[in-house]
């Protein structure tokens, strides 16, 4: 599996700013870490597609992807208002339409990642289903 490492300025500056903004429909994804007490928080651009909600990893096999697989649940929100979701990974052979819609929504922010890792197997995708135990 591929992982496209972002430049330090992205992880140290842009990601933190993005999670405190509602521009570009950026949300904060919060997930329990596999080997730490504090949860991991990353900015994501959620996608509503054909009546379902998805999150996509444009950079591939990132830590947050591994954490979501291990935890099975995430919290997603903006400006401190979170809801809890069950996360189910979409098989690579079922991602094509979702990834096409995601690339259209996210635009140039993610286009370079597809040049370096073009195939659906390179972009883990999770369907989010609202958990009965949602919380703010």
Secondary structure, DSSP 8 states (H G I E B T S, - for coil): --B----HHIIIIIHHHHHT--GGGEEEEEE--SS-SS-EEEEEE-EEETTEEEEE-TTBS-HHHHHHHHH-EEEEEETTEEEEEEEEE--GGG-HHHHHHHHHHHTHHHHHHHHHS-SGGGS-EEEEEE-TT---
